[in-house]
Amino acid sequence: MRKVVLPELGQGIDKAGVSFWFFKEGDQVKEKDDLVELTTDKAAFNLPSPCSGTITQIFFHEGDQVNVGEMLCVIEE
């Protein structure tokens, strides 16, 4: 089980908004697949999967704000 967290974003940015999930719970992902599009006041970016496996749980949904270090989803390897 791999916990996917919002990483440090730098430049004093401590949160990001979830714009779009490329997968849903139960979907298979491969390492480096784009998981989720996130936005800050300054930029939009995609967060890649750290491993291959199945997304078993998504904690934040489109429109939600996520703080750095919070868990976005769980991937069962």
N, C-alpha and C positions, 0 to 999 in steps of 0.2 A: 504494500500500500504506500503510495507516494502522495504526500500532502503538497498541493500547489498553492504557494502564498504570493501575495503581491510583493515584489522585491523593492529594495531601495530605489528611488527614482532620481535622487540627486537634486541639486539646486533648491533645496528647502521645500520640495514637494512631498507632502505626506499622505496624499490620497489621490485616487483616480476613480472615474466613473466607468461602469460597465456599459459599453455601447452595443456589443453583439457577441453572442457565443456562436462559434463555428460548428460546435457539436452539442448534443444533448445527453442527458444521463442515459447510460446503457450503450452509448456509441463506442466503437473501437477507435483509438488514436495511435499514431506512430510518433516516435520521438521526433521532435522539431516541427510537428504539425502546428499550425496556428490554432490555439485554443480559444482565445477571447480577444476582442478588440477593446482597448481601454483608452480613455481620454483624460487629459489633465487640462489646466488652463492654457498650457503652452503647446500641447501636441497630442496626436493620436498615435497609438502604437499597438502592435499585436504581441501577445505573450505566447511563446512557443511551449509545447509540451516537453517536460523534462525527461519523459520516458514513454515507452509504448505500453498500451494496456487498455482497460475499459474505464470510462468515467462512471464512477459509482454514485457520486454526490456532487451537486453544484450548490454552493451556499449563497451566492449573490447573483441577481438576475439583471436584465437590461434595465438601465435607469438607476440602479443602486450605486451608492458611493462606497468604496473600499479603502480602508486605511492600510498603509504599508505594514506588512507582517501578518495581515489577516489572511485566512485560508479561503481561496477562491473555489477550489474543488478537490476531490480525491480521485486518484487514478489507481486502480488495482492492476498491478503489473502481472 
